[in-house]
């Protein structure tokens, strides 16, 4: 294949990567299936299995823009988490929620990092073809729906929380556990309440370490084209009795260093012969990927406050089955 990538192809795939990477629908799967369905020059130019193809490097390179968008969205959280990691190393202890969460993210990233180094090339070479990818997309949809059903059953069988004691409507409310701080002059005041993000990270920091590592290891499934990284980790979080909101937040935090590392490893290829003639297209695709990722993570963090992955599961089953039917008739 010639090292060719049209501006339209770069724009479409860039935007698709940014959106599909965070939605539980598999960005790699869509990056393989869309060109195959369109056919023609798209199928020739955008074939990840073609020898000396720059397309895979282009797609993975877009991960850098996706990761940067996530870092921008979660920048306050990453400042807290990285500060926790630095202070933990400096003090040689793990005492705060931020320190514990930082080490959980480090350790939970190791399994997928090692698996990616060993298995990525094998999986992308053997399985990154339209028919297997469509089949894996169907499997992804089935897994999303099955996980949601299991999570609902667990929630239904969980013991009910004890009812709060009755309180007179005119009785003043006093929080004895409210954090306090010493003000100037020696007076004592109530410290600022933790933000919703800090409360969520505090809940995540209470996860058993092995559970956190297993949730992170679920990202290994995303090496299979058609299986979603975010879907796998959110599903693992739900099965670990996290709420949808907390599971999605943990999935996005876990994905950021993995996505960034994958992109950085592929970027040198785009600065070599594989990138000749397409660097402008790569820049366009990266900008659209970053914008798409930022909009997506902003939407999904709110979506999962009250909704589930079932609609995405139905979509994956329908889209994957439709692709299989199309390929069989083509």
VOPA-925433 format. One line per field, with one value per residue (C-alpha): residue in one letter; x, y, z. Coordinates in pm, 1 decimal. Example, Ala and Ser with C-alpha at 12.3 -4.5 7.8 and 13.67 -1.06 7.14 Angstrom:
aa <- [A / S]
px <- [1230.0 / 1367.0]
py <- [-450.0 / -106.0]
pz <- [780.0 / 714.0]
# end
This chain:
aa <- [X / X / X / X / X / X / X / X / X / X / X / X / X / X / X / X / X / X / X / X / X / X / X / X / X / X / X / X / X / X / X / X / X / X / X / X / X / X / X / X / X / X / X / X / X / X / X / X / X / X / X / X / X / X / X / X / X / X / X / X / X / X / X / X / X / X / X / X / X / X / X / X / X / X / X / X / X / X / X / X / X / X / X / X / X / X / X / X / X / X / X / X / X / X / X / X / X / X / X / X / X / X / X / X / X / X / X / X / X / X / X / X / X / X / X / X / X / X / X / X / X / X / X / X / X / X / X / X / X / X / X / X / X / X / X / X / X / X / X / X / X / X / X / X / X / X / X / X / X / X / X / X / X / X / X / X / X / X / X / X / X / X / X / X / X / X / X / X / X / X / X / X / X / X / X / X / X / X / X / X / X / X / X / X / X / X / X / X / X / X / X / X / X / X / X / X / X / X / X / X / X / X / X / X / X / X / X / X / X / X / X / X / X / X / X / X / X / X / X / X / X / X / X / X / X / X / X / X / X / X / X / X / X / X / X / X / X / X / X / X / X / X / X / X / X / X / X / X / X / X / X / X / X / X / X / X / X / X / X / X / X / X / X / X / X / X / X / X / X / X / X / X / X / X / X / X / X / X / X / X / X / X / X / X / X / X / X / X / X / X / X / X / X / X / X / X / X / X / X / X / X / X / X / X / X / X / X / X / X / X / X / X / X / X / X / X / X / X / X / X / X / X / X / X / X / X / X / X / X / X]
px <- [0.0 / 121.6 / 164.4 / -152.9 / -413.8 / -665.5 / -773.0 / -1129.2 / -1011.0 / -792.6 / -1074.2 / -1332.6 / -1104.4 / -964.2 / -1308.3 / -1419.9 / -1117.5 / -1172.7 / -1538.0 / -1526.3 / -1221.9 / -1423.8 / -1765.9 / -1785.2 / -1800.7 / -1432.8 / -1246.4 / -1012.6 / -1309.6 / -1473.5 / -1143.5 / -1128.3 / -1494.8 / -1578.0 / -1315.3 / -1409.8 / -1778.8 / -1710.4 / -1466.8 / -1271.7 / -977.9 / -1082.9 / -1033.8 / -695.3 / -564.3 / -697.3 / -587.3 / -404.8 / -285.0 / -122.9 / 253.7 / 430.5 / 92.8 / 107.3 / -258.1 / -202.2 / 63.6 / -178.7 / -462.8 / -245.4 / -79.1 / -422.3 / -421.2 / -182.6 / -444.3 / -713.3 / -501.1 / -414.8 / -783.7 / -853.0 / -564.9 / -708.8 / -1053.9 / -924.5 / -630.0 / -722.5 / -760.1 / -428.1 / -254.4 / -387.5 / -305.2 / 47.4 / 110.3 / -0.1 / 241.0 / 534.4 / 468.6 / 423.7 / 763.4 / 920.3 / 770.7 / 792.7 / 439.4 / 83.3 / -132.9 / -388.8 / -659.9 / -470.6 / -153.8 / -340.1 / -527.5 / -203.4 / -38.7 / -355.9 / -345.0 / 25.1 / -17.2 / -342.4 / -171.9 / 109.7 / -86.3 / -216.4 / 123.6 / 299.0 / 26.5 / 39.8 / 413.6 / 382.3 / 49.0 / -36.8 / 143.6 / 12.6 / -349.1 / -337.3 / -183.4 / -406.3 / -736.4 / -749.3 / -956.7 / -1317.5 / -1493.3 / -1323.4 / -1360.1 / -1734.3 / -1770.5 / -1582.1 / -1805.0 / -2109.5 / -1937.8 / -1863.8 / -2232.2 / -2332.2 / -2076.2 / -2201.3 / -2561.3 / -2462.5 / -2254.0 / -2540.1 / -2776.8 / -2535.9 / -2478.8 / -2854.5 / -2902.0 / -2624.6 / -2778.4 / -3119.2 / -2979.4 / -2761.2 / -2877.8 / -3078.4 / -2909.9 / -3051.9 / -3311.6 / -3200.8 / -3350.8 / -3642.8 / -3556.3 / -3775.9 / -3823.0 / -3735.2 / -3433.5 / -3104.7 / -2860.7 / -2511.0 / -2236.1 / -2001.1 / -1772.1 / -1732.5 / -1364.0 / -1230.5 / -936.9 / -765.1 / -809.6 / -600.2 / -628.1 / -675.7 / -1043.8 / -1175.4 / -1381.8 / -1531.1 / -1306.3 / -1434.3 / -1634.0 / -1462.3 / -1564.9 / -1765.3 / -1447.8 / -1255.9 / -1539.5 / -1540.2 / -1163.4 / -1196.9 / -1443.7 / -1213.4 / -916.8 / -1104.5 / -1108.5 / -898.6 / -571.1 / -621.2 / -965.9 / -818.6 / -549.2 / -808.5 / -1018.9 / -708.7 / -623.6 / -963.6 / -810.8 / -621.6 / -947.8 / -929.9 / -630.9 / -899.3 / -1035.2 / -1404.1 / -1375.1 / -1398.6 / -1137.9 / -1380.4 / -1654.5 / -1426.4 / -1306.5 / -1647.2 / -1791.4 / -1520.7 / -1591.0 / -1963.2 / -1894.1 / -1676.6 / -1986.3 / -1882.7 / -2155.2 / -2174.9 / -2040.5 / -1741.4 / -1670.7 / -1662.2 / -1437.5 / -1193.0 / -1199.4 / -1113.0 / -833.2 / -692.5 / -712.7 / -526.4 / -168.5 / -225.5 / -361.1 / -85.8 / 189.8 / 50.0 / 44.8 / 390.3 / 539.0 / 393.6 / 469.8 / 831.9 / 697.0 / 503.0 / 821.3 / 998.6 / 932.9 / 583.5 / 475.1 / 601.0 / 321.5 / 61.3 / 186.4 / -61.1 / -343.2 / -212.3 / -226.2 / -584.1 / -690.9 / -522.9 / -701.4 / -1039.1 / -956.2 / -872.6 / -1189.4 / -1400.7 / -1243.3 / -1298.1 / -1663.9 / -1711.9 / -1561.4 / -1759.3 / -2079.2 / -2009.3 / -1917.1 / -2265.9 / -2436.6 / -2318.1 / -2452.1 / -2795.0 / -2767.9 / -2622.9 / -2423.8 / -2722.8 / -2785.4 / -2422.2 / -2451.2 / -2753.2 / -2573.1 / -2266.1 / -2475.9 / -2675.1 / -2372.0 / -2155.9 / -2428.6 / -2499.6 / -2130.2 / -2114.1 / -2415.0 / -2264.7 / -1932.2 / -2102.0 / -2302.9 / -2014.7]
py <- [0.0 / 348.0 / 580.2 / 771.0 / 919.8 / 1169.6 / 1472.9 / 1340.3 / 1000.8 / 1163.4 / 1390.9 / 1112.9 / 861.2 / 1127.7 / 1233.5 / 870.4 / 774.9 / 1056.3 / 966.6 / 586.4 / 551.6 / 659.2 / 526.7 / 150.3 / 61.9 / -1.0 / 269.2 / 19.5 / -189.1 / 110.0 / 217.6 / -123.8 / -169.0 / 174.2 / 164.4 / -194.8 / -105.6 / 203.7 / 9.4 / 151.9 / 375.5 / 376.0 / 1.1 / 31.1 / 332.5 / 236.3 / -125.1 / -191.6 / -532.6 / -410.0 / -434.4 / -105.4 / 60.7 / 392.3 / 356.1 / 167.7 / 417.7 / 696.9 / 547.2 / 477.6 / 816.2 / 974.7 / 827.4 / 1103.5 / 1367.2 / 1160.4 / 1123.2 / 1492.6 / 1579.7 / 1352.9 / 1506.7 / 1852.6 / 1745.5 / 1573.8 / 1810.4 / 1899.5 / 1532.3 / 1441.8 / 1719.7 / 1572.0 / 1214.8 / 1292.0 / 1501.2 / 1202.8 / 977.6 / 1216.4 / 1270.5 / 897.3 / 825.8 / 1111.5 / 1007.8 / 633.8 / 568.8 / 552.6 / 752.8 / 952.6 / 863.3 / 1041.6 / 845.9 / 516.5 / 593.0 / 693.2 / 359.7 / 172.7 / 333.9 / 251.3 / -113.3 / -157.7 / -34.9 / -290.6 / -598.0 / -430.8 / -270.0 / -605.4 / -775.0 / -499.3 / -536.7 / -913.5 / -960.9 / -637.7 / -712.3 / -1070.4 / -969.4 / -676.4 / -891.6 / -1197.8 / -1052.5 / -692.8 / -794.5 / -692.5 / -1024.3 / -1110.5 / -747.9 / -749.1 / -1073.1 / -924.6 / -615.4 / -839.9 / -1014.3 / -674.0 / -585.1 / -914.4 / -862.6 / -509.9 / -626.6 / -934.2 / -725.8 / -481.6 / -770.2 / -923.1 / -587.1 / -532.0 / -874.1 / -808.4 / -475.7 / -638.9 / -903.7 / -664.8 / -607.5 / -290.8 / -4.2 / 67.0 / 342.6 / 675.6 / 763.7 / 1002.0 / 1364.0 / 1653.2 / 1896.5 / 2193.3 / 2033.1 / 2197.3 / 1983.7 / 1964.5 / 1769.9 / 1639.8 / 1487.3 / 1802.0 / 1879.1 / 2175.1 / 2405.2 / 2655.1 / 3011.0 / 3317.6 / 3422.4 / 3064.0 / 3039.1 / 2715.5 / 2704.3 / 2441.6 / 2343.1 / 2347.0 / 2036.7 / 1793.0 / 1818.0 / 1545.6 / 1434.5 / 1409.8 / 1209.7 / 973.8 / 926.2 / 857.4 / 578.6 / 438.4 / 448.6 / 209.9 / -63.7 / -367.7 / -344.3 / -679.6 / -569.2 / -250.3 / -448.4 / -689.5 / -397.4 / -255.2 / -595.6 / -600.9 / -355.6 / -650.7 / -754.4 / -434.6 / -578.7 / -773.2 / -540.1 / -486.5 / -515.2 / -180.5 / -71.2 / 149.3 / -113.9 / -380.5 / -167.0 / -17.9 / -368.4 / -498.5 / -206.2 / -280.6 / -645.1 / -516.3 / -332.4 / 15.3 / 250.4 / 337.4 / 682.7 / 558.7 / 271.7 / 513.1 / 757.1 / 478.9 / 350.0 / 693.9 / 747.7 / 402.1 / 454.3 / 784.3 / 658.6 / 348.6 / 547.1 / 806.1 / 543.4 / 357.4 / 677.7 / 792.6 / 454.9 / 487.2 / 854.6 / 795.0 / 593.3 / 897.2 / 1105.7 / 845.7 / 727.3 / 600.7 / 956.8 / 1105.7 / 1292.2 / 1250.1 / 1460.1 / 1737.9 / 1483.9 / 1340.8 / 1686.0 / 1738.8 / 1398.4 / 1461.8 / 1793.6 / 1637.6 / 1337.1 / 1560.8 / 1765.8 / 1451.6 / 1294.4 / 1604.6 / 1632.3 / 1258.4 / 1239.6 / 1546.8 / 1381.6 / 1034.2 / 1147.2 / 1294.5 / 1014.0 / 744.3 / 930.3 / 784.0 / 556.5 / 221.9 / 62.5 / -127.4 / 112.2 / 76.3 / -301.1 / -304.6 / -78.3 / -304.7 / -616.0 / -449.4 / -281.5 / -593.4 / -819.1 / -572.4 / -566.6 / -945.7 / -957.1 / -691.2 / -873.5 / -1204.8 / -1049.0 / -847.8]
pz <- [0.0 / -75.6 / 217.2 / 133.6 / 359.4 / 225.3 / 424.1 / 443.4 / 565.7 / 830.7 / 947.5 / 972.7 / 1142.6 / 1377.0 / 1497.2 / 1516.7 / 1727.9 / 1975.7 / 2028.5 / 2009.3 / 2237.0 / 2540.4 / 2446.4 / 2517.7 / 2147.7 / 2049.9 / 1860.6 / 1692.3 / 1582.0 / 1416.7 / 1259.4 / 1090.0 / 1001.8 / 859.9 / 580.1 / 499.7 / 467.2 / 253.9 / 35.5 / -256.8 / -171.8 / 195.5 / 218.3 / 44.4 / 234.5 / 576.4 / 617.1 / 943.2 / 824.9 / 501.1 / 488.3 / 567.0 / 621.5 / 810.0 / 908.3 / 1233.2 / 1339.2 / 1246.2 / 1451.9 / 1753.9 / 1716.3 / 1752.3 / 2103.3 / 2209.9 / 2128.2 / 2300.6 / 2612.7 / 2620.1 / 2601.6 / 2899.4 / 3092.5 / 3025.8 / 3143.6 / 3459.2 / 3517.1 / 3875.1 / 3959.8 / 3797.9 / 3990.7 / 4317.1 / 4215.6 / 4095.0 / 4404.1 / 4609.8 / 4421.1 / 4466.1 / 4836.5 / 4888.8 / 4734.2 / 4928.2 / 5263.1 / 5191.8 / 5305.3 / 5173.9 / 5411.0 / 5211.1 / 4960.3 / 4682.0 / 4757.8 / 4763.5 / 4441.8 / 4269.0 / 4349.9 / 4252.9 / 3908.6 / 3869.9 / 3965.4 / 3772.6 / 3454.1 / 3465.4 / 3338.7 / 3021.8 / 2962.1 / 2966.7 / 2762.4 / 2503.8 / 2456.0 / 2410.9 / 2232.2 / 2051.4 / 1724.5 / 1716.7 / 1774.8 / 1533.7 / 1259.4 / 1292.1 / 1408.3 / 1280.3 / 979.8 / 910.9 / 976.9 / 1310.6 / 1418.3 / 1346.5 / 1541.9 / 1837.2 / 1821.1 / 1859.4 / 2150.7 / 2304.6 / 2292.1 / 2452.1 / 2729.3 / 2801.7 / 2837.0 / 3040.5 / 3281.7 / 3330.0 / 3405.7 / 3656.8 / 3822.9 / 3852.6 / 4011.1 / 4261.2 / 4351.7 / 4398.2 / 4634.0 / 4833.8 / 5192.5 / 5234.6 / 5414.8 / 5762.6 / 5770.8 / 5907.0 / 6246.7 / 6242.7 / 6307.9 / 6400.4 / 6114.4 / 6332.3 / 6499.2 / 6401.2 / 6205.0 / 6347.1 / 6167.7 / 6430.6 / 6167.5 / 5958.9 / 5892.9 / 6086.6 / 6041.8 / 6268.8 / 6149.9 / 6224.3 / 6586.1 / 6702.3 / 6614.3 / 6466.6 / 6147.9 / 5921.1 / 5629.9 / 5274.7 / 5188.7 / 4951.8 / 4587.0 / 4417.0 / 4238.9 / 4566.2 / 4719.6 / 4419.6 / 4442.4 / 4813.8 / 4735.7 / 4466.6 / 4705.8 / 4936.0 / 4672.2 / 4763.3 / 4574.7 / 4400.8 / 4282.3 / 4136.0 / 3954.7 / 3812.2 / 3686.8 / 3518.9 / 3372.0 / 3199.4 / 2950.1 / 2802.9 / 2633.1 / 2427.0 / 2238.7 / 2051.6 / 1780.1 / 1849.9 / 2228.7 / 2405.9 / 2659.5 / 2851.4 / 2827.7 / 2972.5 / 3263.6 / 3343.3 / 3335.2 / 3567.2 / 3798.7 / 3804.3 / 3887.3 / 4173.7 / 4305.6 / 4195.4 / 4080.7 / 3711.1 / 3787.2 / 3988.3 / 3746.9 / 3452.3 / 3637.5 / 3731.4 / 3372.9 / 3232.7 / 3484.8 / 3408.7 / 3033.5 / 3024.0 / 3086.7 / 2870.7 / 2576.4 / 2609.9 / 2623.0 / 2320.8 / 2120.2 / 2224.0 / 2124.7 / 1772.6 / 1714.4 / 1600.3 / 1306.2 / 1186.3 / 1192.8 / 979.1 / 622.0 / 717.8 / 782.8 / 455.9 / 280.3 / 555.0 / 846.8 / 775.0 / 774.2 / 1099.9 / 1257.1 / 1138.5 / 1265.5 / 1599.7 / 1651.9 / 1575.5 / 1791.7 / 2085.9 / 2047.7 / 2012.3 / 2319.5 / 2534.0 / 2434.2 / 2486.3 / 2834.2 / 2936.2 / 2814.7 / 2952.9 / 3305.0 / 3326.2 / 3134.6 / 3374.2 / 3676.1 / 3600.6 / 3296.3 / 3193.1 / 2909.1 / 2766.5 / 2473.8 / 2369.3 / 2396.7 / 2167.6 / 1921.4 / 1911.6 / 1847.5 / 1569.1 / 1407.6 / 1430.2 / 1290.7 / 1009.6 / 918.0 / 913.5 / 686.0 / 457.8 / 429.8 / 358.9 / 74.5 / -69.8]
# end
